[in-house]
Amino acid sequence: MHAIIRNDAPELLGYGPFTGNDGTSHPASVLQLWSDAELAAIDVFPVVADEVPAGQVATGFSLVRDGTIVRQVWTLEPAPAPDLFAYAKDARWQREQRGVTVEGLTVPTDDRTKLLATGAKGLAEEFPEKTFVWDLGTYELTLTGAQVKAIAIAVGLHADRGFTIYGDVAAAIRAGTITTTAEVDAAFSGA
């Protein structure tokens, strides 16, 4: 990003051609092809954005010439407090997606796997002698009906545990005993 100095004030240049202060029309490519010294000769300078400090949000900016650059100086306001309920819902979902281990087997717990496990459990109950081939991404596994039922139950309990934790966290947010995202993370990290 570049700015041109007009009447002692920086003006942001767009991505197309521009007219210099002397009336010369310049293609946008000069901004990439010319050196900083060549651009400075026509009052064009690179723009460097100031950092937005943690806990702040930018609501606007001004351009300030600072020697051989133009600084983009942010207008700052305190960042709004996070929506702890939305954050906790996402933490619950993230926990739910991380998988569960059943009899030494790591089972994904994405929505598709949960749906397939529920359906396979119903089939295993109806046809107890049936075996099931599961594709676990890097390998296939043949499971008995009893194993499928154990997996489906573990996956369901895993998801249910996340909702239970969320309910406890939401109650604590309402009560004012959980007030930060770190406290939400801590509630979900050990479970």
C-alpha positions in Angstrom: 0.0 0.0 0.0 1.3 3.5 -0.9 0.2 7.1 -0.3 1.0 10.3 -2.2 1.6 13.5 -0.3 -0.7 16.2 -1.6 -0.8 19.7 0.1 1.4 18.3 2.9 -1.2 15.5 3.7 -0.9 11.8 2.8 -3.6 10.4 0.5 -4.0 6.7 0.1 -3.5 5.5 -3.4 -5.8 2.8 -4.9 -4.8 -0.1 -7.0 -5.1 1.6 -10.3 -3.3 4.4 -12.2 -2.8 7.7 -10.4 -1.8 11.3 -11.3 1.2 12.7 -9.7 1.4 16.2 -8.2 3.0 17.5 -11.4 0.0 16.2 -13.5 1.9 13.1 -14.9 -0.3 10.0 -15.2 1.4 6.9 -13.7 0.4 3.2 -14.2 -0.2 1.3 -10.9 2.8 -0.9 -11.9 5.3 1.8 -10.9 4.4 1.1 -7.2 6.0 -2.4 -7.6 8.7 -1.6 -10.2 10.2 1.6 -8.9 12.5 1.9 -5.9 11.5 3.8 -2.8 13.8 6.6 -3.8 12.2 6.9 -7.3 8.7 6.9 -5.7 9.8 9.5 -3.1 10.9 11.8 -6.0 7.2 11.9 -7.0 6.0 12.3 -3.4 4.8 8.6 -3.1 5.7 6.7 0.0 5.0 3.1 1.4 2.3 2.9 4.0 3.2 0.9 7.2 0.3 0.1 9.5 0.8 0.5 13.3 0.1 -2.6 15.4 -3.3 -2.9 17.1 -2.5 -3.6 20.7 -4.1 -6.6 22.5 -7.4 -5.7 24.1 -8.1 -3.0 21.5 -9.9 -2.8 18.2 -9.4 -0.4 15.3 -12.4 1.7 14.4 -10.7 3.9 11.9 -7.3 5.3 10.9 -5.4 8.3 9.8 -2.3 8.6 7.7 0.8 10.4 9.1 4.0 11.1 7.2 7.0 9.8 9.2 10.2 10.5 7.3 10.4 8.1 4.3 7.2 6.3 5.1 3.6 7.0 5.8 2.2 5.5 9.0 -1.3 4.2 9.2 -2.3 5.2 12.7 -5.3 3.4 14.1 -8.2 5.0 16.0 -8.6 2.5 18.9 -11.3 1.5 21.3 -11.3 -1.2 24.0 -12.2 -4.6 22.5 -15.7 -5.7 23.6 -15.9 -8.4 26.1 -16.2 -11.9 24.5 -19.6 -13.5 24.3 -18.8 -16.2 26.9 -21.9 -18.2 26.0 -20.9 -18.4 22.3 -17.3 -19.2 23.3 -18.5 -22.0 25.6 -20.7 -23.4 22.8 -17.7 -23.5 20.5 -15.5 -25.1 23.2 -18.2 -27.8 23.6 -18.2 -28.4 19.9 -14.4 -28.5 19.7 -14.3 -31.0 22.6 -17.0 -33.1 20.9 -15.0 -33.3 17.7 -11.7 -34.5 19.2 -12.7 -38.1 19.3 -13.0 -40.8 21.9 -11.1 -44.0 22.7 -13.1 -47.2 23.0 -11.3 -50.5 23.9 -8.0 -49.0 22.7 -9.5 -47.8 19.4 -9.5 -44.1 18.6 -12.9 -43.3 17.1 -13.7 -39.9 15.4 -16.7 -38.1 16.8 -17.6 -35.8 13.9 -21.3 -35.6 13.0 -21.1 -38.2 10.2 -19.4 -40.8 12.5 -22.0 -40.2 15.2 -24.8 -40.8 12.7 -23.2 -43.9 11.3 -22.5 -45.3 14.8 -26.1 -44.8 15.8 -27.3 -46.6 12.6 -24.9 -49.4 13.0 -25.9 -49.9 16.6 -29.5 -50.3 15.5 -28.4 -52.9 12.9 -26.3 -54.7 15.5 -29.3 -55.0 17.8 -31.5 -56.3 15.0 -28.8 -58.6 13.6 -26.5 -59.7 16.5 -24.3 -61.9 14.3 -23.6 -59.3 11.7 -20.0 -57.9 11.4 -19.3 -54.4 10.3 -16.4 -52.9 8.3 -15.5 -49.4 9.4 -13.2 -47.1 7.4 -11.1 -45.1 9.9 -9.3 -43.0 7.4 -6.0 -44.8 7.4 -7.2 -48.3 7.7 -10.3 -50.5 7.7 -11.5 -52.5 10.7 -14.0 -55.4 11.0 -16.1 -55.1 14.1 -18.6 -57.4 15.8 -22.0 -56.2 16.7 -21.0 -55.9 20.4 -18.0 -53.7 19.5 -20.3 -51.5 17.3 -22.7 -51.1 20.2 -19.9 -50.2 22.6 -18.5 -47.6 20.2 -22.0 -46.1 19.6 -22.6 -45.9 23.3 -19.2 -44.3 24.0 -19.6 -41.8 21.2 -23.1 -40.9 22.5 -21.8 -40.5 26.1 -18.9 -38.5 24.9 -21.2 -36.0 23.1 -23.6 -36.0 26.1 -20.7 -35.2 28.5 -19.8 -32.1 26.4 -23.4 -30.9 26.7 -23.4 -31.5 30.5 -20.2 -29.5 30.8 -21.7 -26.7 28.7 -24.7 -26.7 30.9 -22.5 -26.3 34.0 -20.4 -23.6 32.3 -23.5 -21.7 31.2 -24.9 -21.8 34.7 -21.6 -20.5 36.1 -21.5 -17.7 33.5 -25.0 -16.6 34.6 -23.9 -16.8 38.2 -20.8 -14.8 37.5 -18.4 -17.4 38.7 -17.0 -17.9 35.2 -16.0 -14.5 33.7 -13.2 -15.2 31.3 -12.5 -17.4 28.2 -9.6 -19.0 30.2 -12.0 -20.2 32.8 -14.3 -21.7 30.0 -11.2 -23.4 28.5 -10.3 -24.8 32.0 -13.8 -26.2 32.4 -13.6 -28.1 29.1 -9.9 -29.1 29.2 -10.0 -31.8 31.8 -13.1 -33.6 30.4 
